[in-house]
Amino acid sequence: MEQQTAQYTDDKIVTLEWQEHIRRRPGMYIGKLGDGQSADDGIYVLLKEAIDNSIDEFMMGFGKKIEVTIKDSRVVIRDYGRGIPLGKVRDVASKMNTGAKYDSSVFKKSVGLNGVGIKAVNALSTEFMIRSFRDGECKKVVFSRGVCLEDNPICASTEKNGTETTFVPDAELFTNYNYLDDYIVPMLKNYVYLNTGLTIVYNGESFQSKNGLLDLLNENMSSEAIYPIIHLKGTDIELAMTHNNHYSEEYYSFVNGQHTTQGGTHMVAFREALFKTIRDFYKKEFDYSDIKTAIAAAVSIKVEEPVFESQTKTKLGSKNMSPNGETIRNFMLNFVCKELDNYLHKNPETAQALLKKIQDNEKDRKAISGIQKIAKERAKKVNLHNRKLRDCNVHYNTNDERKSESTIFITEGDSASGSITKSRDVNTQAVFSLRGKPLNCFGLTKKVVYENEEFNLLQAALNIEEGIENIRYNKVVIATDADVDGMHIRLLLITFFLNFFPEVIKTKHLYILQTPLFRVRNKVKTYYCYTEEEKLNAIAACGKNPEMTRFKGLGEISPDEFKHFIGPEMRIEPVLIKKEDQIHDLMEFYMGKNTPDRQNFIIDNLVIEEDRLEGEEEEVIETE
């Protein structure tokens, strides 16, 4: 029997309305949807797209304050710029490729480019309102999912000039989402670092910066600078750099105020210029790896009509500073070679400290070069992909759009890794199996990464040996039992990343898998509970004599059940670090050799915990 094929006729050709296309293909406009647990989830892209228009106003010299309010999923952004021309408010919010950014005389070096971003916010929100205040008048337009509900006439207003945008992301698309301050605050701080003189008020808290990228590095570096931060500014460029005691590279990259997390042509040019300048200044043929190891740098440039590699603007593709102008490469070379060379000549103490750091890096590199080669060969011989790593299919197709969803679970023990392996989505989820507890690597040199088989294979699986630009998985998830041993393994793995690859954490790639502690069920309903409170609520919901199971380890959870915990409803907690965390001091106390101090700390806190539990028991007795 011949297979029937669909008829390719006129009625098969469909033209979608702009808002329907955005809603059907949101990935083209905002990347992944997500629920707010990752910094690159769609709700943060919507927030950024709305703020970017206000930033562009400031960059053109209008409006020194932007107010951002988020409450109960409702986002309100108010700037005090010129305000959208009142006759075009509806068009700006609902007609694709409509905006002022095409006119370089009005917006010379803007963040927004194609008049698309705010339309995506509109189409992907259940509520969207835009108001423009201009010269004593106001225009208000209201939408839902891109469909206009109200187009109010222009009316009189006493409000200051500017634009107010209000939206509520669509919960049908962004399921169970939450805005997290851990992601919003760094985004807003980046805006003020890049725009000195701007104040952003977020839920009543003000952010501003006097020293630009110098403030950014001081705020974000988790390790102390070895020498004073070098801060250089010029027309359309600003950079700050130093070295610290970490082993990895730490970059903050911006174009026209946009955080280009994946770098681009300007960062390639910066590295080349840095390498050339340092070799020329010291008149030594340094290896590039000795210069870049432990560097912390922030680079910001302004480009006319920049070309990014996607609508989310995370990587610059432009080769020129303007359509017919100087190349970015030559611009960067000219600036860095001149200004950095001048700075080092004028600051001999800094120049000496930089030289010593490069020489120390060279000694470390040579000390591990032999074992590094052996370790790489060993990684090949043990057949990484069969023995330790069960990879996912997404990496075998270079054009697979699901790479942003790629996840690797780091598990301990055969039973746990077996359950996850059988339950996972083989297209996007990989599993790396640990053999027992990993080594406590605090205070050790990077030589141990190559000497220790577990660490060597893990860095090979993640592809982070030469930096995290080509990290193979967007999410690295530590999946251990919810007991004392599991917590210890988490700490040991976090110590490994903090010690040798802190950028994995700083760029929001590392997570902890939350798995249920209890299962409560009756003949009709099953509840998986992650806390005592959830357990009590589930018992109440099930009624009389429900069956309750306490999960002691991941291996006890059947593969069929595990699908619930690593699927769309997966609960993961990001591992985040901040400047004020004093990472080295924390690691030294908890992972160092001061065993008596830790024992006293544990004893003191156990007493406190016992008192708390006794108090809770007394409350329960009184209630009964």
C-alpha positions in Angstrom: 0.0 0.0 0.0 1.5 3.3 -1.0 2.1 5.9 1.7 -0.2 8.9 1.4 1.5 12.3 1.5 -0.1 15.7 2.5 -1.2 17.7 -0.5 0.9 20.9 -1.0 -1.8 23.3 -2.0 -2.6 27.1 -1.7 -4.4 26.6 1.6 -1.2 25.2 3.2 0.5 28.6 2.9 -0.1 30.5 6.1 0.7 34.1 7.0 0.9 34.6 10.8 0.1 37.9 12.5 3.3 39.4 14.2 2.2 38.5 17.7 1.2 34.9 16.7 4.6 34.3 15.2 6.4 35.5 18.3 4.2 33.3 20.5 4.7 30.3 18.3 8.5 30.8 18.0 9.5 32.7 21.1 13.0 31.2 20.9 13.8 33.3 17.9 13.1 36.5 20.0 14.1 35.8 23.6 15.9 32.5 23.6 14.5 29.9 25.9 11.4 30.4 28.0 12.3 29.0 31.4 10.9 29.7 34.9 13.3 32.2 36.2 15.8 29.8 37.8 18.5 30.6 35.2 19.9 34.0 34.4 19.2 33.6 30.7 15.5 32.6 31.1 13.0 34.5 29.0 11.5 36.5 31.8 14.8 38.3 32.3 15.2 38.9 28.6 11.7 40.6 28.6 12.9 42.7 31.5 16.1 43.6 29.7 14.4 44.5 26.4 12.0 46.9 28.2 14.9 48.5 30.2 17.1 48.8 27.1 14.9 51.4 25.6 15.2 53.6 28.7 19.0 53.1 28.7 19.1 54.3 25.1 17.4 57.5 26.2 20.0 58.1 28.9 22.9 57.4 26.5 21.5 60.1 24.2 21.5 62.5 27.2 17.9 62.3 28.4 16.7 61.1 31.7 19.1 60.4 34.6 16.8 58.0 36.6 15.0 54.8 35.7 12.6 53.2 38.2 12.0 49.4 38.1 9.3 47.9 40.2 8.5 44.1 40.3 5.7 42.9 42.5 3.6 39.7 42.1 5.0 39.1 38.6 4.0 42.6 37.5 6.9 44.7 36.1 6.8 48.5 35.8 9.6 50.5 34.2 9.5 54.2 34.3 12.1 56.5 32.7 12.4 60.3 32.5 13.6 60.6 28.9 11.9 62.4 26.1 8.9 60.1 25.9 7.8 58.3 22.8 6.2 60.7 20.2 2.6 60.4 21.1 1.3 59.7 17.6 3.6 56.6 17.4 3.1 54.9 20.8 0.8 52.1 19.5 3.1 51.5 16.5 6.2 51.3 18.6 4.6 48.6 20.7 2.9 46.6 18.0 4.3 47.1 14.5 7.4 45.0 13.8 10.5 46.8 12.7 9.2 50.1 13.9 11.4 52.4 16.0 13.8 55.3 16.0 17.0 53.1 16.1 17.2 53.1 12.3 18.0 56.9 12.5 21.6 57.1 13.7 21.1 60.9 14.3 18.6 60.1 17.0 20.1 56.9 18.5 23.8 56.7 17.5 25.0 53.8 19.5 21.9 52.2 20.9 21.3 48.8 22.5 18.0 48.2 20.7 18.5 47.8 16.9 15.6 46.3 15.0 12.4 47.5 16.8 11.6 43.9 17.8 12.3 43.6 21.6 9.4 45.6 23.0 7.0 43.8 20.6 8.2 40.5 22.0 7.5 41.7 25.5 4.0 42.7 24.3 3.2 39.5 22.6 4.5 37.3 25.5 2.6 39.1 28.2 -1.0 38.7 29.4 -1.0 42.4 30.4 1.0 45.0 28.6 0.5 48.8 28.9 2.7 51.6 27.6 2.3 55.2 28.5 4.2 58.1 27.1 4.4 61.5 28.8 5.5 64.4 26.6 5.2 68.1 27.1 2.1 68.0 29.4 0.3 65.3 27.4 -0.1 61.6 27.8 -0.9 58.7 25.5 -1.8 55.2 26.8 -2.3 52.0 25.0 -3.2 48.6 26.5 -2.6 45.1 25.0 -3.0 41.4 26.0 -0.8 38.9 24.2 -0.1 41.5 21.5 -3.8 42.3 20.8 -4.8 45.9 21.4 -7.5 46.3 24.0 -7.4 50.0 24.6 -6.1 52.8 22.4 -6.9 55.9 24.5 -6.9 59.4 23.1 -4.2 61.8 24.0 -5.0 63.6 27.3 -3.5 66.3 29.5 -1.0 65.2 32.1 1.1 66.7 34.9 3.7 63.9 34.8 7.3 64.6 33.9 8.4 63.6 30.4 9.3 59.9 29.9 7.9 56.5 29.2 6.2 53.9 31.5 6.0 50.3 30.5 4.0 47.7 32.5 3.8 44.0 31.7 3.0 40.6 33.2 4.7 37.6 31.5 2.2 35.0 30.2 2.0 32.2 32.8 0.9 29.8 30.1 4.3 30.1 28.4 6.5 30.8 31.4 5.1 28.2 33.7 5.6 28.6 37.5 8.0 31.4 37.0 9.5 33.7 39.6 11.8 36.8 39.3 14.9 36.3 41.4 16.8 39.3 42.8 20.0 37.3 42.5 19.7 37.7 38.7 18.0 41.1 38.5 20.3 43.1 40.8 23.5 42.1 38.9 21.8 43.1 35.6 20.8 46.5 37.0 24.2 47.1 38.5 25.8 46.4 35.1 23.6 49.1 33.6 24.9 51.7 36.1 28.5 50.6 35.8 28.3 51.2 32.1 26.4 54.5 32.4 28.0 56.7 35.1 25.6 59.3 36.2 22.6 57.0 35.8 20.5 56.0 38.8 18.3 52.9 38.8 15.8 52.5 41.6 14.7 48.9 42.0 11.8 48.3 44.5 13.0 51.3 46.4 16.8 50.5 46.4 19.0 52.8 44.4 22.0 51.8 42.3 24.6 54.1 40.8 28.3 54.1 40.0 31.0 56.8 39.9 33.9 54.7 38.6 32.3 52.6 35.9 34.1 49.3 35.1 36.5 49.9 38.0 33.5 49.5 40.3 32.3 46.5 38.4 35.5 44.6 38.9 35.8 45.6 42.6 32.2 44.4 43.1 32.4 41.1 41.2 35.9 39.7 41.8 35.7 36.9 44.4 39.5 37.0 44.9 41.6 40.0 45.8 43.5 41.8 43.0 47.2 41.2 43.0 47.9 44.7 41.8 45.7 47.9 41.6 43.0 47.6 38.9 44.2 49.3 35.6 41.3 51.5 34.5 41.5 53.0 31.0 38.9 55.1 29.2 38.7 56.6 25.7 36.2 57.6 23.1 33.8 54.6 22.7 35.9 52.3 24.9 36.5 51.6 28.5 38.4 48.7 30.1 39.5 47.6 33.6 41.9 44.7 34.3 44.0 43.0 36.9 45.1 39.6 38.0 44.1 37.6 41.0 44.9 34.2 42.6 42.4 32.1 40.7 43.4 29.8 37.8 40.8 30.8 35.3 40.0 33.8 33.2 37.3 36.2 34.3 35.8 38.5 31.6 32.9 41.0 31.6 32.1 42.0 28.1 29.8 44.8 26.8 28.7 46.4 23.6 26.6 49.5 23.6 25.6 48.6 27.2 24.6 45.1 26.3 26.2 42.3 28.3 27.7 40.1 25.6 28.2 37.0 27.8 29.6 35.1 24.8 32.1 37.8 23.9 32.6 38.3 20.2 34.9 40.2 17.8 35.7 42.9 20.4 36.9 40.3 22.9 39.0 38.5 20.4 40.6 41.8 19.5 41.1 42.7 23.2 43.0 39.4 23.9 45.2 39.9 20.9 46.0 43.6 21.9 46.7 42.6 25.5 49.1 39.8 24.4 51.0 42.1 22.0 51.2 45.0 24.4 52.6 42.9 27.3 55.1 41.1 25.1 56.3 44.4 23.6 56.5 46.2 27.0 58.6 43.5 28.7 60.4 42.6 25.5 59.9 38.9 26.3 58.2 36.1 24.3 55.7 35.1 26.9 53.4 32.2 26.2 49.8 33.6 25.9 48.5 31.1 28.5 50.8 32.7 31.1 49.4 36.1 30.4 45.7 35.2 30.5 45.8 32.8 33.5 44.0 34.5 36.5 43.1 37.6 34.6 40.0 39.6 35.5 38.9 42.1 32.9 35.9 44.2 31.9 35.7 45.6 28.4 33.0 47.9 27.0 32.9 49.4 23.5 30.3 51.5 21.6 29.6 50.6 18.0 27.4 52.1 15.4 24.8 49.7 14.0 26.4 46.6 15.6 25.6 43.1 14.3 24.9 40.5 16.9 24.7 36.8 16.3 21.1 36.5 17.7 18.2 38.7 18.9 19.3 38.1 22.5 22.6 39.9 21.6 25.0 37.8 23.6 27.8 37.7 21.0 29.0 40.5 18.8 29.5 39.7 15.1 30.5 43.1 13.8 33.9 43.6 12.3 33.8 47.4 12.1 33.1 50.2 14.6 30.7 51.7 12.1 29.4 50.5 8.7 32.2 52.1 6.7 34.6 52.9 9.6 37.7 51.5 11.3 37.8 47.8 12.1 37.2 46.8 15.7 40.5 44.9 15.7 42.5 48.0 14.7 40.6 50.2 17.0 41.3 47.8 20.0 44.9 47.4 19.0 45.5 51.1 18.7 43.9 51.9 22.0 45.3 49.1 24.2 48.8 49.2 22.7 49.1 53.0 23.4 47.1 53.4 26.7 48.2 50.2 28.5 51.8 50.7 27.5 51.7 54.3 28.9 50.0 53.1 32.1 52.7 50.5 32.7 55.5 53.0 32.1 53.9 55.5 34.6 53.2 52.8 37.2 56.4 50.7 37.7 55.1 49.0 40.8 52.1 47.7 39.0 54.3 46.7 36.0 56.5 44.7 38.4 53.6 42.9 40.1 52.2 42.0 36.7 55.5 40.7 35.5 55.8 38.5 38.7 52.3 37.1 38.2 53.2 36.1 34.6 56.4 34.5 35.7 54.6 32.6 38.5 52.0 31.4 35.9 54.9 30.2 33.7 56.4 28.2 36.6 53.1 26.6 37.4 52.5 25.7 33.7 55.9 24.1 33.3 55.4 22.2 36.6 52.3 20.5 35.3 53.1 20.3 31.6 54.4 16.7 31.8 51.6 15.3 33.9 49.1 17.3 31.8 50.0 15.3 28.7 49.8 12.0 30.6 46.4 13.0 32.0 45.0 13.8 28.5 46.2 10.4 27.2 44.7 8.7 30.3 41.4 10.4 29.7 41.3 9.0 26.2 42.4 5.5 27.2 39.7 5.1 30.0 37.1 5.7 27.3 35.4 8.6 29.0 32.1 8.4 27.2 31.5 4.8 28.2 33.0 4.6 31.7 32.2 7.9 33.3 30.0 9.9 31.0 26.6 9.1 29.5 26.3 11.9 27.1 23.3 13.5 25.5 22.5 13.6 21.8 22.3 17.4 21.4 26.1 17.6 21.1 26.2 15.4 18.0 24.3 17.9 15.9 26.1 21.3 15.7 23.0 23.1 14.6 20.7 21.7 17.4 18.8 24.6 18.9 18.4 22.7 22.1 22.0 23.2 23.2 20.8 25.9 25.6 18.8 23.2 27.4 21.8 20.8 27.7 22.3 19.6 31.3 24.8 17.3 32.9 24.0 15.6 36.3 27.1 14.8 38.5 26.0 11.9 40.6 27.7 9.7 43.2 27.2 5.9 43.2 26.0 3.4 40.7 22.3 3.3 41.9 21.8 7.0 41.8 23.5 7.4 38.4 21.5 4.4 37.1 18.2 5.9 38.1 18.9 9.2 36.5 20.4 7.6 33.4 17.2 5.6 32.9 14.9 8.6 33.6 16.7 11.4 31.7 15.9 12.9 28.4 18.7 11.4 26.3 18.5 14.4 23.9 19.5 17.1 26.4 20.5 15.4 29.6 23.9 13.8 30.4 25.1 11.9 33.5 28.6 11.9 34.9 29.3 9.2 37.6 31.6 9.9 40.6 33.3 7.0 42.3 33.0 7.8 46.0 33.7 11.2 47.5 36.0 13.5 45.5 39.2 14.9 46.9 39.1 18.0 49.1 41.2 20.2 46.8 41.3 23.4 48.9 44.8 24.9 49.1 46.1 22.5 46.3 47.6 23.7 43.0 46.0 23.0 39.6 48.4 20.1 39.3 45.9 18.0 41.3 43.3 18.4 38.5 45.5 16.3 36.2 46.8 13.9 38.9 43.3 13.0 40.2 41.4 10.8 37.8 38.0 12.0 38.8 38.9 15.7 38.4 40.7 15.1 35.1 37.8 13.3 33.6 35.3 15.8 34.9 37.1 18.8 33.4 37.4 16.8 30.1 33.6 16.0 30.2 32.8 19.7 30.7 35.4 20.9 28.2 36.6 23.7 30.6 40.3 23.1 30.7 41.0 26.1 28.4 38.2 28.2 29.8 34.5 28.1 29.9 33.7 29.7 26.5 33.1 26.2 25.0 31.6 24.6 28.1 29.6 21.6 26.8 26.5 22.0 29.1 24.5 25.0 29.9 23.6 23.6 33.3 26.0 21.6 35.5 23.8 20.0 38.2 25.2 18.4 41.3 22.8 15.5 42.1 23.6 13.9 45.5 21.6 12.3 48.3 19.8 14.6 50.8 21.9 13.4 53.7 25.2 14.2 55.4 27.3 12.4 52.9 25.4 14.0 50.0 26.0 17.5 51.5 29.7 16.7 52.0 30.0 15.7 48.3 28.3 18.9 47.3 30.8 20.9 49.3 33.7 19.0 47.8 32.5 19.6 44.3 31.8 23.3 44.9 35.3 23.6 46.4 36.7 22.1 43.2 34.9 24.6 41.0 35.7 27.6 43.3 39.3 26.7 43.4 40.0 26.0 39.8 37.0 27.0 37.6 35.1 29.8 39.5 33.8 31.1 36.2 31.5 28.1 36.0 29.8 29.5 39.1 30.1 33.2 38.3 28.5 32.7 34.9 25.5 30.8 36.5 26.2 27.3 35.2 26.4 25.4 38.5 23.2 24.1 40.2 22.1 21.8 43.0 19.3 19.3 42.2 16.5 19.3 44.8 14.9 15.9 45.1 11.9 15.0 47.3 12.4 13.9 50.8 9.0 12.3 51.1 6.3 10.6 49.1 2.7 10.9 50.5 -0.1 9.1 48.7 -3.5 7.5 48.9 -5.4 5.5 46.3 -6.2 8.6 44.3 -3.3 11.1 44.6 0.5 11.1 45.0 2.4 14.0 46.5 6.2 14.4 46.3 7.3 16.7 49.2 10.6 18.6 49.4 10.1 20.0 52.9 8.4 19.2 56.2 5.8 21.8 55.5 4.9 20.3 52.1 4.7 16.8 53.8 2.2 18.1 56.4 0.1 19.7 53.7 0.1 16.5 51.6 -0.9 14.4 54.7 -3.8 16.8 55.3 -4.8 16.7 51.6 -4.7 12.9 51.5 -7.0 12.5 54.5 -7.0 9.5 56.8 -4.0 7.1 57.0 -2.1 8.0 53.9 1.0 6.0 52.9 4.2 7.9 53.6 7.8 7.1 52.4 11.0 8.8 53.4 13.5 8.7 50.5 17.0 8.2 52.0 18.9 8.3 48.7 18.5 8.9 45.0 19.0 5.2 44.3 15.8 4.5 46.2 13.7 6.5 43.8 12.6 4.4 40.8 13.3 5.6 37.3 9.6 6.0 36.6 9.3 8.4 39.5 12.6 10.1 38.8 11.2 11.4 35.5 9.0 13.8 37.6 12.1 15.3 39.3 14.4 15.9 36.3 11.7 16.8 33.7 10.0 20.2 33.0 9.1 20.6 36.8 12.7 20.0 37.9 13.7 22.0 41.0 17.3 23.2 40.8 19.0 25.8 43.0 21.7 28.0 41.5 25.1 28.2 43.2 25.8 31.9 43.5 28.7 33.9 44.8 29.1 37.5 45.6 32.0 39.8 46.5 30.8 40.1 50.1 30.8 36.4 50.6 34.6 36.4 51.2 35.0 33.1 49.4 38.6 32.4 50.4 37.8 32.9 54.1 34.7 30.7 53.9 36.6 27.9 52.2 39.5 28.1 54.6 37.2 27.8 57.6 35.0 25.0 56.2 37.4 23.1 54.0 40.8 24.0 55.5 42.9 22.2 58.2 41.4 24.0 61.2 39.6 20.9 62.4 39.2 22.0 66.1 37.5 25.3 65.1 35.0 23.5 62.9 34.3 21.0 65.6 33.5 23.8 68.1 31.3 25.5 65.5 29.4 22.3 64.9 28.9 21.6 68.6 27.7 25.2 69.3 25.2 25.1 66.4 24.0 21.6 67.3 23.0 23.0 70.7 21.1 25.8 69.1 19.4 23.4 66.7 18.3 21.1 69.6 16.8 24.1 71.4 14.9 25.1 68.3 13.5 21.5 67.9 12.5 21.3 71.5 10.7 24.6 71.1 8.8 23.3 68.1 7.8 20.1 70.0 6.4 22.2 72.8 4.4 24.3 70.3 3.0 21.1 68.8 2.0 19.7 72.3 0.3 23.0 73.2 -1.6 23.0 69.9 -2.8 19.4 70.5 
